[in-house]
Structures are given as C-alpha cells and as structure tokens.
Amino acid sequence: MSTAETDHVLLLHGLWMPRLSMHWIAARLRRAGFIPESFGYATIAGGPEAAIPRLARRLRDRPSHVLAHSLGGLVTLTTLERHPDLPVPRVVCLGSPLCGSGAAAGLAGYAWSAASLGHSADLLRRGCHPWRGTAQVGVVAGTTPLGLGRYFGHFLDANDGTVAVAETCLSGVADHTVVATSHTGLLLSPEVAGLAASFFRHGRFHLSGEARPIE
C-alpha cells in the first residue's frame, strides 16, 4: 500500500485538551472506513518541543494521515517541516491558528494568564511558516463565535470563539473551508468529519458530493 492509499489516521488534540477529546471524530472516521489512532502529549508542561520528536517517531513507524485540532495542527506542520521525509500524505487541521493566535498573544500579555499557555506559548503566538512540504494540507475553520478566546483575541472578523478564520489561512495549503460551528464544535460536527474523510481520500474537501456528514 502506498502512502497515498493509507487508511490510518493519527489524531492530535489541542491546548488544554485530553486525548479523549478526539474520541467522537475518531468514531466517525472509523465508520467511514478509516483506522484512527489518538496521539496524546502534554500541551503545557511538555509543549511542542517535547511532542515533536515523539510524533516524528510514531509517524515514521507507519504511513498515516493526520487530523489535528487547534495547537495540534501547529505541532504537526512543525514536525513535518523538520522531518520532511515522514510518510504523511495528507493533513487536516481543525481550527488551527497556523498564522499565529491573537487569543494566545492576548493571554500572554497578562501575568495572571500567561502561565496557562506553558511551553506552547511561543508556537501559538508565532504560528507556522508558509507551507512548502510534500504533504497535502487542508484546513477547516469555524464561524460560530462561542468561546472565551474571543475576549483575548479581540476579533473583528469571523471566528470560532477561540481562533479567527484569518488566522487559519496559511499560504501553501491545498484547500480551506469554513463550517458554522465553534472551536470545540469542530470535534463534534458530523459535517466536519465528512469533510475530513473527503480530504483524506481526494485531497479536496468538496468533490462530487463526497463530503457527506458522518453521523
């Protein structure tokens, strides 16, 4: 089986979230014929620099697509940038502030809240470089502004309550789409699961009616 044909999907959670947070979307991907596996990492105490070597070793062991929520998307693309030979054909980022997080910058500006970002602060604030890797990357952003992040991000345009749509628009990605849901809702949405399945199969979110919701 070539890497483009793999049915394995590695799932990465976001900041302050447990590995269990990926359970619902993993179950939907399983119903769609994929083999999901969750990757847990310490987002505060360990942060990206501790997670990246572990993630690289796991991805080197078995060709896999990656589905990553929020901070998980930044960790994934940074890992693939540092290890461009990893057998990862496609990546779907859900609500990932790939261009840097205004909410994280806002939190970092207060002494009482800066520590809540832990070792993930720097990557969240600066974001990723424009994408030039071999993996095809798709991004799903939410447009329902429910979340405390909006008070720190001072968003003027569409956002999911934690991340602005504009913060997800990284140069070089293969496809980008928006869904009417919140930041956490991206993990619970049947529509988002269907979009991810379509991207893993075809490298596009909408193709000949393939992106059906997965109940």
Secondary structure, DSSP 8 states (H G I E B T S, - for coil): --GGG--EEEEE--TT--GGGGHHHHHHHHHTT-EEEEE---TTTTHHHHHHHHHHHHHHHS--EEEEETHHHHHHHHHHHH-TTS---EEEEES--TT--HHHHHHHTSHHHHGGGGGGHHHHHH------SSSEEEEEEE----STHHHHHT--S-B-SSSBGGGG--TT-SEEEEES--TGGGGT-HHHHHHHHHHHHHSSS-STT------
